[in-house]
Amino acid sequence: MAQWNAEITKMRADLEAAQSQGKAELARQLEELKQRRDAAEAELARLGEASGSAWDEMKASFDTAHDALAEGVEKARKQYTHS
């Protein structure tokens, strides 16, 4: 989570420096990443509270949120570096 928070912080700084044409797209991607991060953090918190049979279900839910966040960060990174 700390790594993704750092990525989001860096992207936020880059957004401030971006030209207005690309700024809207970077802002959209940043908002999407924050939403995915928040979802992953929520699933992680729920995972910590799960016990017994709920553990497998919660873990699968967190894995999905984690994968979505990682995919979003990678997509934004690729688009940003190719801009």
C-alpha positions as CSV (number, residue, x, y, z in Angstrom):
1,M,0.0,0.0,0.0
2,A,2.8,2.4,0.8
3,Q,4.3,1.9,-2.7
4,W,0.9,2.7,-4.3
5,N,0.5,5.7,-2.1
6,A,3.9,6.9,-3.2
7,E,2.9,6.3,-6.9
8,I,-0.3,8.3,-6.4
9,T,1.6,11.1,-4.7
10,K,4.1,11.3,-7.5
11,M,1.4,11.3,-10.1
12,R,-0.4,14.1,-8.3
13,A,2.8,16.1,-8.4
14,D,3.2,15.3,-12.1
15,L,-0.4,16.3,-12.7
16,E,0.4,19.8,-11.4
17,A,3.2,20.1,-13.9
18,A,1.3,18.6,-16.9
19,Q,0.1,20.6,-19.8
20,S,-3.7,21.3,-19.8
21,Q,-4.4,18.9,-22.7
22,G,-3.1,15.9,-20.8
23,K,-4.1,17.2,-17.4
24,A,-7.7,16.1,-17.6
25,E,-6.7,12.5,-18.5
26,L,-4.1,12.3,-15.7
27,A,-6.7,13.7,-13.2
28,R,-9.2,11.0,-14.3
29,Q,-6.6,8.3,-13.9
30,L,-5.5,9.6,-10.6
31,E,-9.0,9.6,-9.3
32,E,-9.5,6.0,-10.5
33,L,-6.3,4.9,-8.8
34,K,-7.4,6.5,-5.5
35,Q,-10.7,4.7,-5.7
36,R,-9.0,1.4,-6.4
37,R,-6.5,2.0,-3.5
38,D,-9.4,2.8,-1.2
39,A,-11.2,-0.4,-2.2
40,A,-8.0,-2.4,-1.7
41,E,-7.5,-0.9,1.8
42,A,-11.1,-1.6,2.7
43,E,-10.8,-5.2,1.6
44,L,-7.5,-5.5,3.6
45,A,-9.2,-4.2,6.7
46,R,-12.1,-6.6,6.2
47,L,-9.6,-9.5,5.7
48,G,-8.0,-8.7,9.0
49,E,-11.3,-9.1,10.7
50,A,-12.4,-12.3,9.0
51,S,-12.2,-15.7,10.7
52,G,-13.0,-19.2,9.8
53,S,-14.8,-19.9,6.6
54,A,-15.1,-16.2,5.8
55,W,-11.3,-16.0,5.3
56,D,-11.2,-17.6,1.9
57,E,-14.0,-15.4,0.6
58,M,-12.4,-12.3,2.0
59,K,-9.0,-13.2,0.7
60,A,-10.4,-13.7,-2.8
61,S,-12.2,-10.3,-2.6
62,F,-8.9,-8.6,-1.5
63,D,-7.0,-10.3,-4.2
64,T,-9.4,-8.9,-6.8
65,A,-9.1,-5.4,-5.3
66,H,-5.3,-5.7,-5.2
67,D,-5.1,-6.9,-8.8
68,A,-7.4,-4.0,-10.0
69,L,-5.2,-1.5,-8.2
70,A,-2.0,-2.9,-9.5
71,E,-3.4,-3.0,-13.0
72,G,-4.6,0.7,-12.7
73,V,-1.1,1.8,-11.5
74,E,0.6,0.0,-14.4
75,K,-1.8,1.4,-17.0
76,A,-1.4,4.9,-15.7
77,R,2.4,4.5,-15.5
78,K,2.5,3.3,-19.1
79,Q,0.3,6.0,-20.4
80,Y,2.1,8.7,-18.5
81,T,5.6,7.6,-19.7
82,H,4.3,7.5,-23.3
83,S,2.8,10.9,-23.2
